[in-house]
Amino acid sequence: MKLFRFSVIFLFLSFLPVQIIAQEEYDVKEHYDKTEVDIPMRDGTKLHTTIYSPKDTSKEYPILMQRTPYSSRPYGEDQFRSLIGPNEYLMKEGNIVVYQDVRGRWMSEGKYDNMRAIIPNKKDDEFDESSDTYDTIEWLINNVENNNGRVGTWGISYPGHYAVASLVDAHPALKAASPQAGIGDFFFDDFHHNGAYLLSYWRATALFGYDKTGPTTESWYDLPDLGTQDQYQFFLDVGPLSNLDEYYGEDNIFWQQLKEHPNYDEFWQSRGIIQHLDDIKPAVMVVGGLFDAEDLYGPFNTYKKIEETSDNHNIMVFGPWSHGDWARQTERQAVGNVYFGDNISEDYQRNVETTFFNHFLKKGGEGDLDLAEAYVYDTGARKWNSYEAWPPKEAEPKVFYLGDEQELTDEATDNEESFVSDPAKPVSYNNEIKAVFTPREYMTGDQRFAARRPDVLVFETEVLEEDMKLAGEIEARLNVATTGTAADWVVKVIDVYPPDAEDYEETMEHLDMDNYHMMVRSEVMRGRFRNSFENPEPFEPNKKTSVNITLQDINHTFKKGHKLQIQVQSTWFPLIDRNPQTYVPNIFKAEEEDFQQQTHTVFGDSAIEFSVIKE
């Protein structure tokens, strides 16, 4: 087994919430004092906590807190971060900024649990991430000088999940939270999508699967060395998932959990946090990227669940960002080959994020808050939209059927389109081979390579004679059949650019934007879960069967001169693992002979349901 420690640095950085670069003239050490404390939780476990307090003690300040599994470094009271807080504006205005290593990580005591289950109605010294946040806030407001008694939480990715957890049975002093790209449920976020295993995350299992022996400032895990940058070939050569046991033994707890729980059983259900978001009291601003390759399910469903169950101030912001882009300061905002506009993240930081926290933490929520219910960027028209509700109330249903001659039609047909799906030659997700953890670029990637494969079905409109704006969730209601007993189904929504489209600065040299097939949204459904994520079942060979897939929300105008295209395929490698196409109880234990070539059919009464806004 090969291990590669140097690559830990790069993977670790890919998980970190990316922050903007502060102006060089601002020195955090000149304006803040730093202390490090170990705060006791209700069960006696001590969590390592770093506190940055403004040197100006003439007034009181709110507390802004981030709880993280990625380390509250740099350690040592004489070592300072170059930027603290959610953004440089909140840093320069003055806030008490707190970072905490969550239970079982880095300098904190205890045992780590990846997506620790929430315990309702906790008794005595029972704990979860919600209670750890509560106990931390209780200590802070009683022990940190010059705090005004109001606390806010924020974080991106895993820290975003902990910000969500802070809302459950929240401390009364918690007045505002901004979960950003927060994980909602591991069966639908990050490591799975609708039960399909995200193979691209496999190396990250090292980061979250090994226990440390005690508080430490040094990493205690090593990442497997693929021996190549061609991850497609690496995973193809590995074969069945069970062969990956060579790299992770029984001491990698998370790898064992993944293998032992292939279905949405109590283990995964208990780790979902969306179902616990009832009667939320603090103000919430959910933030996400419309092209976030890691976390889309969590942010959208966090906002929607709170909106359904709570009477608090609950708003959302979704921009043309990949994972964490909103915390950078980049003049030209682009994802992969596609450019969306200038200074989008800076505008958000200055005018939205800072306004939100200041209103509830410094102004105590008094007066009017001049922020919309939903700020969502139109990724086709290249502009922000403000909505009074999400999904927009003015949106009307629009249905396309997968018709004859590769056309999207207004009515169902008796058309049948078939293709051969071969697990030995799976469709790539991005036509690139480099080994990356988060394949950011594929979310807007050029899908021409897939459209030209015989195992990808293509359906599209005529060239649009006027703009068509689509907003909200997308429902793919497929009617399919397979000669086998198992299959995955992937649906992609594509914006086909006109033949005279101009290149962007960011467009790769070997590509042109003319006829570019920009992926707008995509999703997979592991077919065995079509009726129940808890109780999988095989397909009956050659029997017409319904498979429904929810694709996460979009806000995209397909411009005049463009085309709307739908692609349907069955493999998506190595973004997701290969389906054997022979039903086995647990794909993590499938054997080489289980992987069989099969023929899949999509029927013409299959529908893609959008919501359209007429402007």
N, C-alpha and C positions, 0 to 999 in steps of 0.2 A: 504494500500500500504506500503510495507516494503522498507526502504532505507538503504543502507549500505555504510557509508562514508569510513570505513577503506579500502575497496577494491578499492577506487579511486586511492590510491597510486600505486597499482599494475597495474591497467589499464593505468594510466597516464604514467608509466614507459614503458609499452609495446608500446606506441605510440612514445616515444621519440627516436630521432636518436641515436642509440647506439654508444658510442665512446670508443676508446681504453683507457686503463688505462696507464697513463703516468708513467715513472720511478719515484720512490719515491724521488730520489735525486734532481729532478727538481721541484722547487717551483715557480709557476707562479707569485706569489706576489713579488719574488725577482727580476724578469726580466721584469715585466710589470707594468705600471700604469693603473688604471681603472677610468673611468669617466662615469657618467650617464647623458644623456641629453634627452630632449623631442623635437623632430624635427618636425616643422610645415610642413604639406602638403599643396598643392595648395588650398584646401578648408578650411584651418585653423585648421584642426584636428591635434593634436600632438601625435606622435608615440614615445613610450619610447624606448630608444636606449642605449645599453651598449658598450663602446669602451675600448678595451685593447690595449695600445700603448707601444712599447718597451721602456725601460728606457734608452737604448743607443740611444741618439739623434744625433749621429755623422753622420748618413746617413738617406736617405729616404726609405720608405717601401711601398709596395703595401697594399691595403685594401682588406681583405677577409671578406665577409659579409654573414650572415645567417639570414633570416627573418623566424619567427616561431610563430605558434599559441600555442606552448607548454611552453612558458615562457622563458624569457632571464635571469632567476634567476641564481645565488643568487642576491637578490636586496641589495643595499647598496654599496657605493664605497669602503668600507673596506672588502667586502665579495668577494672572488675570486673562480672561477671554478678551479678544479684540472687539467683540460686540456682545452685548447682553440684551435680553428681552426679545420680543417678537420682531422689532424693527428699530432702526437707528433713531427714529423720531421719538418713540416712547423711551428709549434709552436717554436721549439728550434732555427730554423734558423732566426726567427724574421719576423713577419708580423703584421700589424695593424689589429686586429680581432674585428669584430663588430657583435653584436647580437641585433635583434630588435623584440619586440612584435608587431605582425601585428595588423592592425586596429581592434579595438573591443575586443582585448584579453589582459588579465592581466593588465599591467600598461599603456597600450595605450588607448587613447580616441577613440570614434567612435563606430559604430555598426558593429559587426562581420557578415560576410556572408560566409557560408561554400562554398568554390569554387566560389568566387565572379566572375561574368561574366566580360569578357574583353569588353571594350567599344572601338570600332574602331573610329578613327577620333575624339578624345575627344575635347570638346570645353570648354573654360574658366576654371571653377573649377570642371569639371567632373573628376572622379577618378576611378581607379581600382587598382589591385595589381601591374600592370605594372607601372602606374604613381606614386604609392607610392614608388616603388623601385627607379624610376628615381629621384623623389624629394629628397629621402634620399641620393642617391649618390651625387647629386648636392650639398647638404649641407655638406656632409663629405669632399669632395675634396676641399671645400672652407673654412672649419673651423677646420679640424684636422691637426695639425702640423706634419711635416716630412712625409707626404704622397707623393708618386711619381706620382700621377695622374692616376694610373691604379688600377682598381677594379675587383675583382672576386667574384662570388656568388657560394654558394654550399648549399646543404641540403639533408636530407634523408626523404622520405615519404612526409608528408605535407610540411616541409621545402624544399623538393625537388621540389614540385609543385611551390612554390614561386620562386625557382631558375629558373624554366621554364618560369614563368611569367616575370622574369627580362629580358628575351630575346626579348620580344615583345616591339617594339618601344624603343629599348635599349638606355640608356644614352651613349654618345660617350666614356666616361671613362670606361665603362664596357668592359673589354677585354677578359674575360674568365669566363665560367660558367660550373659548374658540377652538373646538376640535377641528383640526385641519388634516385632511386625508386620513382620518381615523379608521382603523380596522373595525368592521362591524360584526363579522362572523367568518371564521376560518374556513367554512365550507363554501363560501361565496366570494371571499376576499383573499388576496395574496396567494396562499398556498393551494387553494382550490377555486375553480369557477364552476358552479353548478355540479360539484362533485368530481369534475375532471381535475387531475393532479397537475399543478403548474410545475413542470419539469425544470423550467428556467430558474426556479427558486431552490433547486436541490442543493447547490453549494451552500446556500444560506442556512441550511439545516445545522451546519457546524456552529454557526454563530449563536443559535438559540437552543441547541440540543444538549450541550455539555454543562454539567454542574461544576461550579468552582468550590474549592475547599474552605474558603474564608475570604474576608475582605482583601481586595487586591487592586493595584493600580495598573497591572499588566494583563494583557489578554491571556486567557487560559484555553484557547481553542485554536485549532489549525484547520485550514481549508484544504479539501482535496485538490490535488494538482491534476488537471485534465490531460496534461502532456501535449496539448494542442489548443490553438485558438478556434478550431473548427468544432464548435459544440454540437452541431448537427451530426457530424461524423462520429464524434465521441459517443454520444448517446445511442446512435444507431449500432455502433460496434459493441457497446455494452450489452445490448439485447434487453431481455426482460428486466423489470425494475428489481427483481430479487437479486440480480447480479451486482447491484449497487451496495449490497451488504459488505462487499470487499472494502468499501471505503468508510462505512459507518458500522460500528459494532453495537453491542447491547448497551454500552455506556452512553451512546447518544440517545437520550430519552425521547427527544422529539421525533427522530426517525422511527423509533419503535412505535410511538403513538400513531404516526401516519400509517404505518403498515397494519397495525392492529385495529384501526378504526376506518375502514374504507367507506363506510356508509354514515349517514347523518344520524348517528346514535346519540345516546345521552351524553357521551363524552364531548362531542362537538356542540350539541345543543346547549349544554350548560355553559359553554365558553362564548356563546353569542351574547352580545350586550344589547342589541337592538330591542329585544323583548323586555328589557328592564327599564326602558326609558318611559316611565309613566309619571305623570304629575310632577314634571320638572319645574323647579322654582327659579334658578338663576337665569339671567339672560344668556342666549346662545347665538353665536354666529358660526355656522358651519361653512368651512372653506374647502374647495376642491378644485382639481384641474380636469377640464373636459377631455384631456388626453393623458390622464394619469394611468400608466400601465400597471400600477400596483393596487390602488384603492379608489374604486368608483362606487362599488356597492355600499360600502360603509358610510361615506359622506351623504349620498343621496337618501339612504334609508334612515340615517340618524335624523336628518332634517324632517323627513316625512313622518317618522314615528312621533317625534316631539310635537309636530304640528297637529297630529291626530289626538294626542293624549293629554296635552298640557296647555295651560293658559298663560304661559310666560311670554317674554319677548324672544322670538325665535326667527332668525333671518338666515339667508344663505348667499354665498358668493361663489360662482364657478367661472373661471376664466380660461383663456386658451393656453393652458399650462400643462406641462408634464409634472411628474412627482416633485413637489416642493418649489417649482419655479417662482411662485408668488413671493417667496422669501428672498429671492435674489434681486439685485438691481441690474437689469440688463436693458440696454437701450432698445435693441431690436429683439422682440419676443418672437421666437420661432420654435417649432417642434419638428425635428428632422429637417425635411426639405422645404417646409411650408412656413412662411412668414405671416404674422398676424397683426403687427402694429408696434408702435414705439412706446416705451416707458409705461407699459401696462402694469407691471408689478409695482413700480414706484408710486403710481397713482393710487393703486389699491392700498399700499402701506400707509401713505400719507393721509388719504381722504376717507378711507373706509375702516381699516383695522385700527388706526390710532383714534379715530372718532368714536368707534364702538367702545373701546376700553376706557377712554377718558370719560365718556358719558356715564358709564355705570360705576366706575371706580373712583373718579375724581369729583364728578358732579353728583354722585349718588343717585343717578337715574332721574334727576329732576329736569324739567323742561322737555322740549321736543327733541327727538333724535332724528336728524335729517338723513336717514338711510332707508333705502327701499326694502321691502320684504325680500325680494330676490334680485340680485344683480347677476345676470347670466350673459356671457359674451356670445355674440353671434359669430360663429367661427367661419361662416361663409361670407357674410356681409362685412366682417371686420369692424364690429362696433359693439359697445355695451348696450344691453337692454335692461330696463327696470320693470319689474312685474309686481303687481299687487298680490299675486299668489303663484305658487308653483305646484303642479304644472299650470300654465297660464289658463285662466278661465275662458279666454276668447278662442282657445284652440278648438278646432273641429276635426272629427275623425276623417282619415283618408286611408283607403285600403287599396293595395296593389296585389294582384295575383301573379303567380309565376307561370306565365302563359307560353304560347307557341312561339317558335322562331326567336327564342331568347328575349322575348319582350315582357315587360311589366304591363299587365292589362287591367282594365277596370272590372272585368267579370271573370269568374272562374271558368276554366276550360277542362276538357278531358285529356289534356296533354300529359305525357309521361316522359320524363328525362332521366336517363340512367347513366351511371358511370361506375368504373371499376376502382375500388379503393384497395390499395396494396400497402399493408403496414411496413413492407420492406422498402417502399419508395414514398414516404409521406410527404405531403405538401409542406413546404417551409412557411414560417410565419412572416419572414421579412426578406428573403432572398439574399441575406447577408450571413456570413459564417462566423464572425468574431464572437468570442465567448464574453458575454456580458450578463450581469445579474438582472438589471432592469433595462429591458429593451425599449427605451423611451421612444426611439424614432419610429418603431413599427406602428405606433398609434395613428400616425398620419402617413404611413409608408405607402409607396407606389405599389399598387396591386396588379400591375399589368402582367407581371410574371405569373401570377396565379390564374388570371383570366385566360391565359394561353395554355394552361394545362388541361388535359382531357379529363382529369378527375376533379375539376372545379366547374360547377354549373354557373352560367352567367345570364342574368336577366336585367334589362335596362329600358328606360324610357327613350322616346325620341328626344332629339335636342330640344331643350326647353325654350319655349317662345316668350316666357315671362318668368320672373323670379318665383321660387316656391320655398316658403319658409316652414320648416318642420321644428317642432318643439315638444319636449317631454319624452316619456318612455316609448320604446318601440317593442311591439309584440310580433314575434314570428310564429305563425301557426302553420307548421309544416304537416303535410300528410305524406308519409314516406313508406318505403318497404325495403327490406334487405334480404339477400339470400342467406345471410348468416343469422346469428342469434344475439349479436351485440354490435353497436355502432355509436360513434360520436357524430354530432351534427353541429356544424359551424355556419353561422350566418354573418355576413359582412355587408355593411352599408357603405357605398362608395360614391364619391363625387368625381365624375369624369370631366376633366378640364377640356376646353375647346382646343382645336389644333393650332390656334395662334396665341396660346397663353404664353406670357413672358416668364422667364426664369427669375427666381429670387436670389439674393446674395447667398443664401444658405443652401440652395439647391446643389446637390453633389455634382461634380464635374461630369460624371459619366451619364447623368440624367438630364432630361429636359422637361419642363412643365407642360409643354404641348402634349395633350392627350394623357396627362398625368392622372392616374387612378388613386385619388386620395382616400384613404380609409377614414371614415367619419365615426363609425362605431362597429363593434363586432362582439360576438359572444359565442360560447360553446355550451352545449348540453350533452352530458354523458347520457346516452340513450337509456341506459338501465334505470335512470332516475326520472324518467318521463312522467310517471304517475306518482312516485313517492321517493323522496330523498332518504327516507328511513328504510324502506323495503324495496330494494331493487328487483327487477325482473327482466328476463330475457325477451327478445323479440321472437315472435313466431315467424319462421322463414317465409318470405314472399307474401306476407299478410300486410295489407294497407293499415298503417298505424299513425296515430296523431302524436306529434312531438312539438310542444310549445316552449318557446324560448323568450325570456324577457331580456331585451338589450337595454342597458342603462341610458339615461336621458341624454338628449342632444338639444342644441339650439343652433340650427344651421340653415342658412339660406342657400339653396341650390340656385345659382345665378342663371339668368338668361344666357343661353348659349352652352350651358353645361348639360350633363345628363346624370340622372339618378340611376345607380346600378346596384343590384343585389348579387352577391356571390354566395353559393352554398357548396360546402365541402365537408369532408369527414375526418381529415387529418390536419394537424396544425402544429408542426414539429420544429424544434423541440420546446416550443412554448408550453404545450401540454404533452403528456406522455402518450404513447401509442396504445390505442384500444386493440386488444387481440382480435376483435370481431368474432370471437367465439366466447360465449358467455362462461365466465368463471366466477366463483363467489367473491374472489378478492384479486383484483388486477395486480396488486403488489406481489402476489404469489403466483402469477401466471407463468407458464413455461413456454419455451421456444415454440413447441408444436402447436400451441394455442393460437398463434398469430397466423391468420389465414386471409388470403385475398377474397374479397366478397364484392358483389354487385349491389349498388344502392340505387333506389329509384325515388324521385321526387315528383309528386302528382300536381296537376295544374289547378287544383282547388286549394293549394297551399297559398296562404295570405301573409302579407307583411302589413301590419297596421301601424300607421303613423298618426300624429296630430299635426294639423296644418294651421298656420295663422295667416289669414288674408289681410294684407296691408294695403 
